[in-house]
Amino acid sequence: MNLNTLKIIALVLDLICAVLLTATILFQSGKSAGLSGAIAGASDSFMAKGGSRTLDAKLAKATKWIGLAFVVLSLLTTILVTASASVQ
């Protein structure tokens, strides 16, 4: 496998991570309901403290891992691009 093939694979995986990261961020609900949530106490309800089984908790965890993968792939892509530029 040559350097150009690795660069293309890293770019495609980076693009997929970027789309997945955007989707997981957009699917999450807001952390606060604004002033009405503070007055009504909506964030302090028993169901809001439900732990890691809620969809928002799973999306938050997925966002962290996909974000980490995006950063690592972006750094790898940068290294591969600079390495291929120095070879040519």
DRENVORO-116200 format. One record per residue: residue in three letters; y, z negated, x of N, C-alpha, C, O in turn; residue number from 1. Coordinates in nm, 4 decimals, decimal comma. Layout:
<pts>
<pt resn="Ala" n_c2="Y" n_c3="Z" n_c1="X" ca_c2="Y" ca_c3="Z" ca_c1="X" c_c2="Y" c_c3="Z" c_c1="X" o_c2="Y" o_c3="Z" o_c1="X" resi="NUM"/>
...
</pts>
This chain:
<pts>
<pt resn="Met" n_c2="-0,1178" n_c3="0,0000" n_c1="0,0862" ca_c2="0,0000" ca_c3="0,0000" ca_c1="0,0000" c_c2="0,1239" c_c3="0,0000" c_c1="0,0907" o_c2="0,1394" o_c3="-0,0872" o_c1="0,1762" resi="1"/>
<pt resn="Asn" n_c2="0,2104" n_c3="0,0976" n_c1="0,0709" ca_c2="0,3277" ca_c3="0,1037" ca_c1="0,1566" c_c2="0,4445" c_c3="0,0238" c_c1="0,0978" o_c2="0,4345" o_c3="-0,0338" o_c1="-0,0105" resi="2"/>
<pt resn="Leu" n_c2="0,5525" n_c3="0,0222" n_c1="0,1704" ca_c2="0,6677" ca_c3="-0,0608" ca_c1="0,1348" c_c2="0,7365" c_c3="-0,0135" c_c1="0,0069" o_c2="0,7853" o_c3="-0,0950" o_c1="-0,0716" resi="3"/>
<pt resn="Asn" n_c2="0,7404" n_c3="0,1178" n_c1="-0,0139" ca_c2="0,8051" ca_c3="0,1704" ca_c1="-0,1347" c_c2="0,7281" c_c3="0,1328" c_c1="-0,2612" o_c2="0,7884" o_c3="0,1048" o_c1="-0,3649" resi="4"/>
<pt resn="Thr" n_c2="0,5964" n_c3="0,1322" n_c1="-0,2528" ca_c2="0,5155" ca_c3="0,0931" ca_c1="-0,3679" c_c2="0,5369" c_c3="-0,0537" c_c1="-0,4021" o_c2="0,5487" o_c3="-0,0895" o_c1="-0,5193" resi="5"/>
<pt resn="Leu" n_c2="0,5418" n_c3="-0,1383" n_c1="-0,3002" ca_c2="0,5675" ca_c3="-0,2807" ca_c1="-0,3236" c_c2="0,7066" c_c3="-0,3027" c_c1="-0,3837" o_c2="0,7260" o_c3="-0,3890" o_c1="-0,4693" resi="6"/>
<pt resn="Lys" n_c2="0,8022" n_c3="-0,2231" n_c1="-0,3371" ca_c2="0,9383" ca_c3="-0,2343" ca_c1="-0,3893" c_c2="0,9440" c_c3="-0,1959" c_c1="-0,5368" o_c2="1,0120" o_c3="-0,2619" o_c1="-0,6154" resi="7"/>
<pt resn="Ile" n_c2="0,8740" n_c3="-0,0908" n_c1="-0,5745" ca_c2="0,8723" ca_c3="-0,0469" ca_c1="-0,7150" c_c2="0,8017" c_c3="-0,1511" c_c1="-0,8021" o_c2="0,8486" o_c3="-0,1816" o_c1="-0,9118" resi="8"/>
<pt resn="Ile" n_c2="0,6907" n_c3="-0,2055" n_c1="-0,7549" ca_c2="0,6184" ca_c3="-0,3080" ca_c1="-0,8312" c_c2="0,7058" c_c3="-0,4316" c_c1="-0,8506" o_c2="0,7109" o_c3="-0,4876" o_c1="-0,9601" resi="9"/>
<pt resn="Ala" n_c2="0,7746" n_c3="-0,4744" n_c1="-0,7444" ca_c2="0,8616" ca_c3="-0,5918" ca_c1="-0,7545" c_c2="0,9770" c_c3="-0,5654" c_c1="-0,8501" o_c2="1,0148" o_c3="-0,6542" o_c1="-0,9265" resi="10"/>
<pt resn="Leu" n_c2="1,0339" n_c3="-0,4453" n_c1="-0,8474" ca_c2="1,1436" ca_c3="-0,4121" ca_c1="-0,9383" c_c2="1,0987" c_c3="-0,4110" c_c1="-1,0845" o_c2="1,1708" o_c3="-0,4587" o_c1="-1,1721" resi="11"/>
<pt resn="Val" n_c2="0,9805" n_c3="-0,3567" n_c1="-1,1105" ca_c2="0,9292" ca_c3="-0,3529" ca_c1="-1,2479" c_c2="0,8997" c_c3="-0,4941" c_c1="-1,2974" o_c2="0,9337" o_c3="-0,5281" o_c1="-1,4107" resi="12"/>
<pt resn="Leu" n_c2="0,8371" n_c3="-0,5762" n_c1="-1,2140" ca_c2="0,8101" ca_c3="-0,7144" ca_c1="-1,2537" c_c2="0,9393" c_c3="-0,7935" c_c1="-1,2735" o_c2="0,9473" o_c3="-0,8787" o_c1="-1,3620" resi="13"/>
<pt resn="Asp" n_c2="1,0399" n_c3="-0,7652" n_c1="-1,1916" ca_c2="1,1687" ca_c3="-0,8315" ca_c1="-1,2058" c_c2="1,2359" c_c3="-0,7914" c_c1="-1,3371" o_c2="1,2957" o_c3="-0,8754" o_c1="-1,4043" resi="14"/>
<pt resn="Leu" n_c2="1,2262" n_c3="-0,6658" n_c1="-1,3731" ca_c2="1,2819" ca_c3="-0,6188" ca_c1="-1,4999" c_c2="1,2104" c_c3="-0,6827" c_c1="-1,6188" o_c2="1,2748" o_c3="-0,7213" o_c1="-1,7163" resi="15"/>
<pt resn="Ile" n_c2="1,0788" n_c3="-0,6938" n_c1="-1,6114" ca_c2="1,0022" ca_c3="-0,7575" ca_c1="-1,7192" c_c2="1,0417" c_c3="-0,9049" c_c1="-1,7316" o_c2="1,0584" o_c3="-0,9557" o_c1="-1,8425" resi="16"/>
<pt resn="Cys" n_c2="1,0563" n_c3="-0,9727" n_c1="-1,6188" ca_c2="1,0995" ca_c3="-1,1130" ca_c1="-1,6220" c_c2="1,2390" c_c3="-1,1268" c_c1="-1,6817" o_c2="1,2659" o_c3="-1,2215" o_c1="-1,7557" resi="17"/>
<pt resn="Ala" n_c2="1,3272" n_c3="-1,0333" n_c1="-1,6501" ca_c2="1,4634" ca_c3="-1,0395" ca_c1="-1,7042" c_c2="1,4630" c_c3="-1,0246" c_c1="-1,8560" o_c2="1,5361" o_c3="-1,0951" o_c1="-1,9255" resi="18"/>
<pt resn="Val" n_c2="1,3816" n_c3="-0,9341" n_c1="-1,9072" ca_c2="1,3729" ca_c3="-0,9149" ca_c1="-2,0522" c_c2="1,3100" c_c3="-1,0373" c_c1="-2,1183" o_c2="1,3582" o_c3="-1,0830" o_c1="-2,2219" resi="19"/>
<pt resn="Leu" n_c2="1,2034" n_c3="-1,0905" n_c1="-2,0598" ca_c2="1,1392" ca_c3="-1,2102" ca_c1="-2,1155" c_c2="1,2311" c_c3="-1,3310" c_c1="-2,1106" o_c2="1,2334" o_c3="-1,4110" o_c1="-2,2041" resi="20"/>
<pt resn="Leu" n_c2="1,3068" n_c3="-1,3449" n_c1="-2,0026" ca_c2="1,4002" ca_c3="-1,4568" ca_c1="-1,9908" c_c2="1,5096" c_c3="-1,4476" c_c1="-2,0964" o_c2="1,5462" o_c3="-1,5480" o_c1="-2,1574" resi="21"/>
<pt resn="Thr" n_c2="1,5608" n_c3="-1,3288" n_c1="-2,1175" ca_c2="1,6622" ca_c3="-1,3091" ca_c1="-2,2212" c_c2="1,6057" c_c3="-1,3411" c_c1="-2,3591" o_c2="1,6724" o_c3="-1,4052" o_c1="-2,4404" resi="22"/>
<pt resn="Ala" n_c2="1,4834" n_c3="-1,2969" n_c1="-2,3855" ca_c2="1,4222" ca_c3="-1,3216" ca_c1="-2,5161" c_c2="1,3970" c_c3="-1,4702" c_c1="-2,5397" o_c2="1,4229" o_c3="-1,5204" o_c1="-2,6491" resi="23"/>
<pt resn="Thr" n_c2="1,3468" n_c3="-1,5411" n_c1="-2,4388" ca_c2="1,3192" ca_c3="-1,6838" ca_c1="-2,4591" c_c2="1,4481" c_c3="-1,7632" c_c1="-2,4762" o_c2="1,4503" o_c3="-1,8619" o_c1="-2,5498" resi="24"/>
<pt resn="Ile" n_c2="1,5542" n_c3="-1,7224" n_c1="-2,4101" ca_c2="1,6818" ca_c3="-1,7921" ca_c1="-2,4279" c_c2="1,7380" c_c3="-1,7666" c_c1="-2,5676" o_c2="1,7907" o_c3="-1,8577" o_c1="-2,6314" resi="25"/>
<pt resn="Leu" n_c2="1,7266" n_c3="-1,6431" n_c1="-2,6145" ca_c2="1,7805" ca_c3="-1,6111" ca_c1="-2,7466" c_c2="1,6999" c_c3="-1,6734" c_c1="-2,8601" o_c2="1,7552" o_c3="-1,7006" o_c1="-2,9667" resi="26"/>
<pt resn="Phe" n_c2="1,5705" n_c3="-1,6966" n_c1="-2,8394" ca_c2="1,4885" ca_c3="-1,7562" ca_c1="-2,9446" c_c2="1,5073" c_c3="-1,9069" c_c1="-2,9574" o_c2="1,4670" o_c3="-1,9656" o_c1="-3,0579" resi="27"/>
<pt resn="Gln" n_c2="1,5673" n_c3="-1,9700" n_c1="-2,8579" ca_c2="1,5870" ca_c3="-2,1143" ca_c1="-2,8644" c_c2="1,6996" c_c3="-2,1473" c_c1="-2,9610" o_c2="1,7962" o_c3="-2,0722" o_c1="-2,9751" resi="28"/>
<pt resn="Ser" n_c2="1,6850" n_c3="-2,2613" n_c1="-3,0271" ca_c2="1,7920" ca_c3="-2,3059" ca_c1="-3,1154" c_c2="1,8927" c_c3="-2,3854" c_c1="-3,0336" o_c2="1,8631" o_c3="-2,4297" o_c1="-2,9227" resi="29"/>
<pt resn="Gly" n_c2="2,0112" n_c3="-2,4029" n_c1="-3,0892" ca_c2="2,1150" ca_c3="-2,4771" ca_c1="-3,0197" c_c2="2,0764" c_c3="-2,6225" c_c1="-3,0027" o_c2="2,0051" o_c3="-2,6779" o_c1="-3,0864" resi="30"/>
<pt resn="Lys" n_c2="2,1220" n_c3="-2,6849" n_c1="-2,8964" ca_c2="2,0869" ca_c3="-2,8241" ca_c1="-2,8696" c_c2="2,1663" c_c3="-2,9219" c_c1="-2,9554" o_c2="2,1217" o_c3="-3,0342" o_c1="-2,9784" resi="31"/>
<pt resn="Ser" n_c2="2,2816" n_c3="-2,8810" n_c1="-3,0020" ca_c2="2,3598" ca_c3="-2,9701" ca_c1="-3,0868" c_c2="2,4065" c_c3="-2,8931" c_c1="-3,2095" o_c2="2,4260" o_c3="-2,7716" o_c1="-3,2056" resi="32"/>
<pt resn="Ala" n_c2="2,4234" n_c3="-2,9653" n_c1="-3,3155" ca_c2="2,4679" ca_c3="-2,9030" ca_c1="-3,4392" c_c2="2,6192" c_c3="-2,9156" c_c1="-3,4557" o_c2="2,6715" o_c3="-2,8966" o_c1="-3,5655" resi="33"/>
<pt resn="Gly" n_c2="2,6877" n_c3="-2,9468" n_c1="-3,3496" ca_c2="2,8318" ca_c3="-2,9603" ca_c1="-3,3561" c_c2="2,8730" c_c3="-3,0941" c_c1="-3,4150" o_c2="2,7982" o_c3="-3,1916" o_c1="-3,4081" resi="34"/>
<pt resn="Leu" n_c2="2,9906" n_c3="-3,0980" n_c1="-3,4722" ca_c2="3,0438" ca_c3="-3,2219" ca_c1="-3,5274" c_c2="2,9642" c_c3="-3,2681" c_c1="-3,6491" o_c2="2,9460" o_c3="-3,3882" o_c1="-3,6694" resi="35"/>
<pt resn="Ser" n_c2="2,9170" n_c3="-3,1745" n_c1="-3,7294" ca_c2="2,8400" ca_c3="-3,2147" ca_c1="-3,8478" c_c2="2,7080" c_c3="-3,2803" c_c1="-3,8081" o_c2="2,6617" o_c3="-3,3714" o_c1="-3,8767" resi="36"/>
<pt resn="Gly" n_c2="2,6474" n_c3="-3,2359" n_c1="-3,6997" ca_c2="2,5242" ca_c3="-3,2982" ca_c1="-3,6528" c_c2="2,5478" c_c3="-3,4363" c_c1="-3,5960" o_c2="2,4624" o_c3="-3,5241" o_c1="-3,6082" resi="37"/>
<pt resn="Ala" n_c2="2,6624" n_c3="-3,4563" n_c1="-3,5343" ca_c2="2,6939" ca_c3="-3,5880" ca_c1="-3,4785" c_c2="2,7216" c_c3="-3,6891" c_c1="-3,5892" o_c2="2,6843" o_c3="-3,8059" o_c1="-3,5782" resi="38"/>
<pt resn="Ile" n_c2="2,7872" n_c3="-3,6437" n_c1="-3,6957" ca_c2="2,8182" ca_c3="-3,7338" ca_c1="-3,8070" c_c2="2,6921" c_c3="-3,7655" c_c1="-3,8867" o_c2="2,6673" o_c3="-3,8810" o_c1="-3,9216" resi="39"/>
<pt resn="Ala" n_c2="2,6136" n_c3="-3,6636" n_c1="-3,9150" ca_c2="2,4946" ca_c3="-3,6836" ca_c1="-3,9966" c_c2="2,3800" c_c3="-3,7457" c_c1="-3,9169" o_c2="2,2868" o_c3="-3,8004" o_c1="-3,9760" resi="40"/>
<pt resn="Gly" n_c2="2,3852" n_c3="-3,7384" n_c1="-3,7855" ca_c2="2,2776" ca_c3="-3,7944" ca_c1="-3,7041" c_c2="2,1543" c_c3="-3,7074" c_c1="-3,7029" o_c2="2,0428" o_c3="-3,7586" o_c1="-3,6924" resi="41"/>
<pt resn="Ala" n_c2="2,1717" n_c3="-3,5777" n_c1="-3,7133" ca_c2="2,0576" ca_c3="-3,4872" ca_c1="-3,7203" c_c2="1,9777" c_c3="-3,4857" c_c1="-3,5904" o_c2="1,8560" o_c3="-3,4676" o_c1="-3,5933" resi="42"/>
<pt resn="Ser" n_c2="2,0432" n_c3="-3,5041" n_c1="-3,4786" ca_c2="1,9704" ca_c3="-3,4991" ca_c1="-3,3521" c_c2="1,8930" c_c3="-3,6274" c_c1="-3,3247" o_c2="1,8086" o_c3="-3,6297" o_c1="-3,2351" resi="43"/>
<pt resn="Asp" n_c2="1,9193" n_c3="-3,7327" n_c1="-3,3986" ca_c2="1,8501" ca_c3="-3,8595" ca_c1="-3,3774" c_c2="1,7366" c_c3="-3,8821" c_c1="-3,4764" o_c2="1,6866" o_c3="-3,9940" o_c1="-3,4879" resi="44"/>
<pt resn="Ser" n_c2="1,6958" n_c3="-3,7801" n_c1="-3,5466" ca_c2="1,5899" ca_c3="-3,7984" ca_c1="-3,6452" c_c2="1,4556" c_c3="-3,8165" c_c1="-3,5755" o_c2="1,4410" o_c3="-3,7863" o_c1="-3,4571" resi="45"/>
<pt resn="Phe" n_c2="1,3595" n_c3="-3,8653" n_c1="-3,6496" ca_c2="1,2267" ca_c3="-3,8912" ca_c1="-3,5936" c_c2="1,1581" c_c3="-3,7615" c_c1="-3,5541" o_c2="1,0887" o_c3="-3,7568" o_c1="-3,4525" resi="46"/>
<pt resn="Met" n_c2="1,1763" n_c3="-3,6559" n_c1="-3,6328" ca_c2="1,1103" ca_c3="-3,5291" ca_c1="-3,6043" c_c2="1,1696" c_c3="-3,4606" c_c1="-3,4814" o_c2="1,1002" o_c3="-3,3836" o_c1="-3,4150" resi="47"/>
<pt resn="Ala" n_c2="1,2948" n_c3="-3,4866" n_c1="-3,4502" ca_c2="1,3569" ca_c3="-3,4248" ca_c1="-3,3331" c_c2="1,3017" c_c3="-3,4825" c_c1="-3,2039" o_c2="1,3075" o_c3="-3,4178" o_c1="-3,0994" resi="48"/>
<pt resn="Lys" n_c2="1,2484" n_c3="-3,6032" n_c1="-3,2101" ca_c2="1,1918" ca_c3="-3,6670" ca_c1="-3,0913" c_c2="1,0429" c_c3="-3,6375" c_c1="-3,0782" o_c2="0,9704" o_c3="-3,7128" o_c1="-3,0131" resi="49"/>
<pt resn="Gly" n_c2="0,9971" n_c3="-3,5304" n_c1="-3,1385" ca_c2="0,8558" ca_c3="-3,4999" ca_c1="-3,1498" c_c2="0,7830" c_c3="-3,4633" c_c1="-3,0229" o_c2="0,6630" o_c3="-3,4365" o_c1="-3,0295" resi="50"/>
<pt resn="Gly" n_c2="0,8461" n_c3="-3,4603" n_c1="-2,9098" ca_c2="0,7757" ca_c3="-3,4351" ca_c1="-2,7852" c_c2="0,7630" c_c3="-3,2875" c_c1="-2,7538" o_c2="0,8452" o_c3="-3,2063" o_c1="-2,7962" resi="51"/>
<pt resn="Ser" n_c2="0,6592" n_c3="-3,2537" n_c1="-2,6791" ca_c2="0,6458" ca_c3="-3,1185" ca_c1="-2,6268" c_c2="0,5681" c_c3="-3,0250" c_c1="-2,7181" o_c2="0,5333" o_c3="-2,9143" o_c1="-2,6770" resi="52"/>
<pt resn="Arg" n_c2="0,5403" n_c3="-3,0667" n_c1="-2,8406" ca_c2="0,4638" ca_c3="-2,9814" ca_c1="-2,9297" c_c2="0,5502" c_c3="-2,8893" c_c1="-3,0148" o_c2="0,4977" o_c3="-2,8027" o_c1="-3,0848" resi="53"/>
<pt resn="Thr" n_c2="0,6787" n_c3="-2,9064" n_c1="-3,0098" ca_c2="0,7661" ca_c3="-2,8228" ca_c1="-3,0911" c_c2="0,7860" c_c3="-2,6879" c_c1="-3,0238" o_c2="0,7638" o_c3="-2,6725" o_c1="-2,9038" resi="54"/>
<pt resn="Leu" n_c2="0,8279" n_c3="-2,5918" n_c1="-3,1027" ca_c2="0,8516" ca_c3="-2,4571" ca_c1="-3,0507" c_c2="0,9659" c_c3="-2,4566" c_c1="-2,9499" o_c2="0,9606" o_c3="-2,3855" o_c1="-2,8496" resi="55"/>
<pt resn="Asp" n_c2="1,0691" n_c3="-2,5358" n_c1="-2,9768" ca_c2="1,1823" ca_c3="-2,5408" ca_c1="-2,8838" c_c2="1,1409" c_c3="-2,5960" c_c1="-2,7480" o_c2="1,1885" o_c3="-2,5488" o_c1="-2,6447" resi="56"/>
<pt resn="Ala" n_c2="1,0530" n_c3="-2,6951" n_c1="-2,7473" ca_c2="1,0067" ca_c3="-2,7510" ca_c1="-2,6205" c_c2="0,9234" c_c3="-2,6496" c_c1="-2,5431" o_c2="0,9342" o_c3="-2,6403" o_c1="-2,4209" resi="57"/>
<pt resn="Lys" n_c2="0,8404" n_c3="-2,5736" n_c1="-2,6140" ca_c2="0,7602" ca_c3="-2,4706" ca_c1="-2,5476" c_c2="0,8490" c_c3="-2,3592" c_c1="-2,4942" o_c2="0,8254" o_c3="-2,3075" o_c1="-2,3850" resi="58"/>
<pt resn="Leu" n_c2="0,9515" n_c3="-2,3220" n_c1="-2,5714" ca_c2="1,0435" ca_c3="-2,2192" ca_c1="-2,5245" c_c2="1,1248" c_c3="-2,2665" c_c1="-2,4047" o_c2="1,1527" o_c3="-2,1883" o_c1="-2,3138" resi="59"/>
<pt resn="Ala" n_c2="1,1629" n_c3="-2,3939" n_c1="-2,4040" ca_c2="1,2376" ca_c3="-2,4481" ca_c1="-2,2905" c_c2="1,1518" c_c3="-2,4483" c_c1="-2,1640" o_c2="1,2000" o_c3="-2,4170" o_c1="-2,0552" resi="60"/>
<pt resn="Lys" n_c2="1,0253" n_c3="-2,4835" n_c1="-2,1795" ca_c2="0,9340" ca_c3="-2,4832" ca_c1="-2,0658" c_c2="0,9106" c_c3="-2,3403" c_c1="-2,0160" o_c2="0,9079" o_c3="-2,3160" o_c1="-1,8953" resi="61"/>
<pt resn="Ala" n_c2="0,8938" n_c3="-2,2469" n_c1="-2,1082" ca_c2="0,8744" ca_c3="-2,1068" ca_c1="-2,0702" c_c2="0,9987" c_c3="-2,0516" c_c1="-2,0018" o_c2="0,9880" o_c3="-1,9722" o_c1="-1,9084" resi="62"/>
<pt resn="Thr" n_c2="1,1160" n_c3="-2,0925" n_c1="-2,0473" ca_c2="1,2405" ca_c3="-2,0467" ca_c1="-1,9867" c_c2="1,2500" c_c3="-2,0915" c_c1="-1,8413" o_c2="1,2937" o_c3="-2,0153" o_c1="-1,7550" resi="63"/>
<pt resn="Lys" n_c2="1,2090" n_c3="-2,2147" n_c1="-1,8147" ca_c2="1,2131" ca_c3="-2,2648" ca_c1="-1,6769" c_c2="1,1196" c_c3="-2,1860" c_c1="-1,5866" o_c2="1,1578" o_c3="-2,1487" o_c1="-1,4756" resi="64"/>
<pt resn="Trp" n_c2="0,9980" n_c3="-2,1602" n_c1="-1,6324" ca_c2="0,9014" ca_c3="-2,0894" ca_c1="-1,5488" c_c2="0,9377" c_c3="-1,9431" c_c1="-1,5312" o_c2="0,9246" o_c3="-1,8890" o_c1="-1,4215" resi="65"/>
<pt resn="Ile" n_c2="0,9828" n_c3="-1,8786" n_c1="-1,6373" ca_c2="1,0221" ca_c3="-1,7381" ca_c1="-1,6269" c_c2="1,1471" c_c3="-1,7255" c_c1="-1,5399" o_c2="1,1605" o_c3="-1,6298" o_c1="-1,4637" resi="66"/>
<pt resn="Gly" n_c2="1,2383" n_c3="-1,8221" n_c1="-1,5513" ca_c2="1,3569" ca_c3="-1,8215" ca_c1="-1,4655" c_c2="1,3208" c_c3="-1,8352" c_c1="-1,3190" o_c2="1,3786" o_c3="-1,7679" o_c1="-1,2336" resi="67"/>
<pt resn="Leu" n_c2="1,2254" n_c3="-1,9221" n_c1="-1,2900" ca_c2="1,1792" ca_c3="-1,9389" ca_c1="-1,1520" c_c2="1,1152" c_c3="-1,8100" c_c1="-1,1004" o_c2="1,1407" o_c3="-1,7686" o_c1="-0,9873" resi="68"/>
<pt resn="Ala" n_c2="1,0328" n_c3="-1,7473" n_c1="-1,1828" ca_c2="0,9697" ca_c3="-1,6210" ca_c1="-1,1437" c_c2="1,0747" c_c3="-1,5120" c_c1="-1,1217" o_c2="1,0615" o_c3="-1,4301" o_c1="-1,0307" resi="69"/>
<pt resn="Phe" n_c2="1,1792" n_c3="-1,5113" n_c1="-1,2054" ca_c2="1,2859" ca_c3="-1,4132" ca_c1="-1,1911" c_c2="1,3595" c_c3="-1,4312" c_c1="-1,0581" o_c2="1,3887" o_c3="-1,3332" o_c1="-0,9896" resi="70"/>
<pt resn="Val" n_c2="1,3890" n_c3="-1,5542" n_c1="-1,0222" ca_c2="1,4598" ca_c3="-1,5804" ca_c1="-0,8966" c_c2="1,3728" c_c3="-1,5402" c_c1="-0,7771" o_c2="1,4213" o_c3="-1,4769" o_c1="-0,6834" resi="71"/>
<pt resn="Val" n_c2="1,2454" n_c3="-1,5766" n_c1="-0,7806" ca_c2="1,1554" ca_c3="-1,5436" ca_c1="-0,6699" c_c2="1,1395" c_c3="-1,3924" c_c1="-0,6570" o_c2="1,1435" o_c3="-1,3388" o_c1="-0,5462" resi="72"/>
<pt resn="Leu" n_c2="1,1215" n_c3="-1,3234" n_c1="-0,7696" ca_c2="1,1067" ca_c3="-1,1780" ca_c1="-0,7649" c_c2="1,2353" c_c3="-1,1093" c_c1="-0,7211" o_c2="1,2307" o_c3="-1,0068" o_c1="-0,6532" resi="73"/>
<pt resn="Ser" n_c2="1,3496" n_c3="-1,1646" n_c1="-0,7591" ca_c2="1,4766" ca_c3="-1,1073" ca_c1="-0,7151" c_c2="1,4931" c_c3="-1,1209" c_c1="-0,5635" o_c2="1,5384" o_c3="-1,0278" o_c1="-0,4968" resi="74"/>
<pt resn="Leu" n_c2="1,4563" n_c3="-1,2369" n_c1="-0,5102" ca_c2="1,4621" ca_c3="-1,2546" ca_c1="-0,3651" c_c2="1,3633" c_c3="-1,1629" c_c1="-0,2929" o_c2="1,3958" o_c3="-1,1062" o_c1="-0,1885" resi="75"/>
<pt resn="Leu" n_c2="1,2442" n_c3="-1,1486" n_c1="-0,3479" ca_c2="1,1449" ca_c3="-1,0589" ca_c1="-0,2894" c_c2="1,1931" c_c3="-0,9146" c_c1="-0,2930" o_c2="1,1744" o_c3="-0,8403" o_c1="-0,1966" resi="76"/>
<pt resn="Thr" n_c2="1,2542" n_c3="-0,8750" n_c1="-0,4024" ca_c2="1,3072" ca_c3="-0,7393" ca_c1="-0,4138" c_c2="1,4167" c_c3="-0,7154" c_c1="-0,3111" o_c2="1,4220" o_c3="-0,6091" o_c1="-0,2492" resi="77"/>
<pt resn="Thr" n_c2="1,5038" n_c3="-0,8133" n_c1="-0,2929" ca_c2="1,6101" ca_c3="-0,8012" ca_c1="-0,1928" c_c2="1,5528" c_c3="-0,7864" c_c1="-0,0531" o_c2="1,6000" o_c3="-0,7045" o_c1="0,0257" resi="78"/>
<pt resn="Ile" n_c2="1,4514" n_c3="-0,8653" n_c1="-0,0224" ca_c2="1,3881" ca_c3="-0,8568" ca_c1="0,1095" c_c2="1,3221" c_c3="-0,7210" c_c1="0,1292" o_c2="1,3327" o_c3="-0,6616" o_c1="0,2366" resi="79"/>
<pt resn="Leu" n_c2="1,2539" n_c3="-0,6714" n_c1="0,0257" ca_c2="1,1872" ca_c3="-0,5418" ca_c1="0,0376" c_c2="1,2862" c_c3="-0,4270" c_c1="0,0506" o_c2="1,2618" o_c3="-0,3325" o_c1="0,1256" resi="80"/>
<pt resn="Val" n_c2="1,3968" n_c3="-0,4340" n_c1="-0,0211" ca_c2="1,4968" ca_c3="-0,3274" ca_c1="-0,0135" c_c2="1,5608" c_c3="-0,3254" c_c1="0,1253" o_c2="1,5784" o_c3="-0,2184" o_c1="0,1836" resi="81"/>
<pt resn="Thr" n_c2="1,5954" n_c3="-0,4419" n_c1="0,1783" ca_c2="1,6559" ca_c3="-0,4445" ca_c1="0,3117" c_c2="1,5557" c_c3="-0,4047" c_c1="0,4197" o_c2="1,5927" o_c3="-0,3441" o_c1="0,5202" resi="82"/>
<pt resn="Ala" n_c2="1,4284" n_c3="-0,4392" n_c1="0,3985" ca_c2="1,3253" ca_c3="-0,4010" ca_c1="0,4962" c_c2="1,3025" c_c3="-0,2509" c_c1="0,4928" o_c2="1,2841" o_c3="-0,1889" o_c1="0,5976" resi="83"/>
<pt resn="Ser" n_c2="1,3034" n_c3="-0,1918" n_c1="0,3745" ca_c2="1,2826" ca_c3="-0,0465" ca_c1="0,3677" c_c2="1,4047" c_c3="0,0296" c_c1="0,4185" o_c2="1,3912" o_c3="0,1413" o_c1="0,4686" resi="84"/>
<pt resn="Ala" n_c2="1,5241" n_c3="-0,0297" n_c1="0,4062" ca_c2="1,6438" ca_c3="0,0358" ca_c1="0,4586" c_c2="1,6451" c_c3="0,0313" c_c1="0,6114" o_c2="1,6939" o_c3="0,1244" o_c1="0,6754" resi="85"/>
<pt resn="Ser" n_c2="1,5930" n_c3="-0,0740" n_c1="0,6692" ca_c2="1,5914" ca_c3="-0,0839" ca_c1="0,8148" c_c2="1,4817" c_c3="0,0028" c_c1="0,8763" o_c2="1,4938" o_c3="0,0443" o_c1="0,9916" resi="86"/>
<pt resn="Val" n_c2="1,3744" n_c3="0,0308" n_c1="0,8009" ca_c2="1,2661" ca_c3="0,1152" ca_c1="0,8500" c_c2="1,3101" c_c3="0,2611" c_c1="0,8544" o_c2="1,2752" o_c3="0,3343" o_c1="0,9471" resi="87"/>
<pt resn="Gln" n_c2="1,3863" n_c3="0,3028" n_c1="0,7544" ca_c2="1,4280" ca_c3="0,4436" ca_c1="0,7474" c_c2="1,5373" c_c3="0,4654" c_c1="0,8432" o_c2="1,5882" o_c3="0,5769" o_c1="0,8545" resi="88"/>
</pts>
